């Protein structure tokens, strides 16, 4: 597997959608390639940060009203 192929398969790998053969090739490449290991770690960290920010807090009513007032 090449670095480019690893990048193409990374999302499928993380959700467990690679076949056994592809997963083995993916993991073998990770063992041999420090750049791809770092990329995978960064990708995972990004997903974690995005998940943390995905929680939408209640918007203050004053802000909603101010936005609606400007739009009118």
N, C-alpha and C positions, 0 to 999 in steps of 0.2 A: 504494500500500500504506500502511496506517495503522501506527502504532506497535504497536497491539494485534495486528495481523496478523503483524507482524515477530516479535513475541514468540512467537506461536503456531507460526511456521515455523522458529524458530531452530535447533532440534535437527535438523530435516530438512536445513537449509542446511549445517550443519557436517558432516554425514555424506554430503553430496552427493546427497540424495534429492529435491531440488526439480527440477521440469521447467525447461527453458531459460527459458520465459517468467516463471515464478515467481522463478527465481534472478535474472533481470535486474531485475524489480521490486524484489526484496529489496535487491539491491546499489544500485539507484538511490535507494531510500529511505535507505540508509546514507550515501550521499554527501550527502544533503540534511538529515539529522537527527543532530546531534551527540549527543543523548541516547541514541539507539539505537546509535550507534557505541560509546559508553561502556558501554552495557548488554552489547553483544556482547563487548567486551574483558573485562568482568567475568565474563561467562558462561564464556568460554574459560579464564580464569584459575582459576575455580572447578573446572572439569573437570580441569585440570592438577593442582590441589591434591588433588582426590579420587583421581586416578589414582596420585599419589605415596603416598597413605595406604592404598591398596588392598592393598599388600603386607603379608601377615600373617606376622609373625615367629613362630618357635617359642615356644610358651608353656612357661615353666619347669615341670618336673614337680612341683616343690614347690607351685606355685600350683594346678595341677590337683588335686593331692591335698588341699590345703586347701579348695578349693571342694567337692570330693566329700564331704569330712568334714562340712562344714557342712550339706550337703543331706541327709545321713542322719539 
